[in-house]
Amino acid sequence: MQLVSTLICPACGFAATETMPTDACQFFYDCQGCGIRLKPKPGDCCVFCSYGSVACPPVQADGTCCDKSGQA
C-alpha cells in the first residue's frame, strides 16, 4: 500500500507531496501555492481520490471509498 500521494491543485497547478491518513479520509486540503481550499469532486470521498497521484488507503485496500463523514 502506498501512503504518499502528490496532490495537484486544479486552480494553479501547484504540486505537494503529502502522507495520507490511514484511519480517515481527508475531506479538505489548503493549496500551498494559491491558498484555495480543495474538497473532493462529486462521487469521490477525499482530496486524494480527486487530486492525488495515488488513491486513499481504503480504496487501495479494497476498492471501497470512505463515506462522506470522513470515516473508512
C-alpha positions as a Markdown table, in Angstrom:
| # | Residue | x | y | z |
|---|---|---|---|---|
| 1 | Met | 0.0 | 0.0 | 0.0 |
| 2 | Gln | 1.3 | 3.5 | -0.9 |
| 3 | Leu | 0.8 | 6.1 | 1.8 |
| 4 | Val | 2.3 | 9.1 | -0.1 |
| 5 | Ser | 0.5 | 10.9 | -2.8 |
| 6 | Thr | 1.1 | 14.1 | -4.8 |
| 7 | Leu | -1.8 | 16.5 | -4.8 |
| 8 | Ile | -2.0 | 18.8 | -7.8 |
| 9 | Cys | -4.1 | 21.9 | -7.4 |
| 10 | Pro | -6.6 | 22.3 | -10.3 |
| 11 | Ala | -6.5 | 26.1 | -9.9 |
| 12 | Cys | -2.8 | 26.8 | -10.0 |
| 13 | Gly | -1.1 | 23.5 | -10.7 |
| 14 | Phe | 1.0 | 23.5 | -7.5 |
| 15 | Ala | 2.1 | 20.0 | -6.6 |
| 16 | Ala | 2.6 | 19.0 | -3.0 |
| 17 | Thr | 3.6 | 15.5 | -1.8 |
| 18 | Glu | 1.7 | 14.5 | 1.3 |
| 19 | Thr | 1.3 | 11.5 | 3.6 |
| 20 | Met | -2.2 | 10.2 | 3.6 |
| 21 | Pro | -4.0 | 9.3 | 6.8 |
| 22 | Thr | -4.8 | 5.6 | 7.2 |
| 23 | Asp | -7.6 | 5.9 | 9.7 |
| 24 | Ala | -9.8 | 8.5 | 8.0 |
| 25 | Cys | -10.4 | 10.3 | 4.7 |
| 26 | Gln | -9.1 | 13.9 | 4.2 |
| 27 | Phe | -12.0 | 16.0 | 3.0 |
| 28 | Phe | -10.3 | 19.4 | 2.8 |
| 29 | Tyr | -6.8 | 20.5 | 1.8 |
| 30 | Asp | -5.5 | 24.0 | 1.5 |
| 31 | Cys | -3.3 | 24.5 | -1.5 |
| 32 | Gln | 0.2 | 25.8 | -0.5 |
| 33 | Gly | 0.5 | 27.6 | -3.9 |
| 34 | Cys | -2.6 | 29.7 | -4.2 |
| 35 | Gly | -4.4 | 29.1 | -0.9 |
| 36 | Ile | -7.7 | 27.8 | -2.2 |
| 37 | Arg | -9.4 | 25.0 | -0.2 |
| 38 | Leu | -9.7 | 21.8 | -2.2 |
| 39 | Lys | -12.6 | 19.5 | -1.5 |
| 40 | Pro | -13.5 | 16.2 | -3.2 |
| 41 | Lys | -15.1 | 16.1 | -6.6 |
| 42 | Pro | -18.7 | 14.7 | -6.6 |
| 43 | Gly | -18.6 | 11.0 | -6.1 |
| 44 | Asp | -15.1 | 11.0 | -4.5 |
| 45 | Cys | -14.6 | 10.6 | -0.8 |
| 46 | Cys | -11.4 | 12.6 | -0.3 |
| 47 | Val | -9.0 | 15.1 | -1.9 |
| 48 | Phe | -6.5 | 12.3 | -2.6 |
| 49 | Cys | -9.1 | 10.4 | -4.7 |
| 50 | Ser | -9.9 | 13.6 | -6.6 |
| 51 | Tyr | -6.5 | 15.3 | -7.0 |
| 52 | Gly | -3.8 | 12.9 | -5.9 |
| 53 | Ser | -1.4 | 10.7 | -7.8 |
| 54 | Val | -2.5 | 7.7 | -5.6 |
| 55 | Ala | -5.9 | 6.9 | -4.2 |
| 56 | Cys | -6.6 | 6.9 | -0.5 |
| 57 | Pro | -5.7 | 3.8 | 1.6 |
| 58 | Pro | -9.3 | 2.4 | 1.8 |
| 59 | Val | -9.6 | 2.5 | -2.0 |
| 60 | Gln | -6.2 | 0.9 | -2.4 |
| 61 | Ala | -7.1 | -1.8 | 0.1 |
| 62 | Asp | -10.5 | -3.0 | -1.1 |
| 63 | Gly | -11.8 | -0.5 | -3.7 |
| 64 | Thr | -14.2 | 1.0 | -1.2 |
| 65 | Cys | -14.1 | 4.7 | -0.7 |
| 66 | Cys | -14.7 | 6.2 | 2.7 |
| 67 | Asp | -18.2 | 7.6 | 3.4 |
| 68 | Lys | -18.8 | 11.4 | 3.3 |
| 69 | Ser | -18.4 | 11.7 | 7.1 |
| 70 | Gly | -14.7 | 11.0 | 6.7 |
| 71 | Gln | -14.8 | 7.5 | 8.2 |
| 72 | Ala | -13.5 | 4.5 | 6.4 |
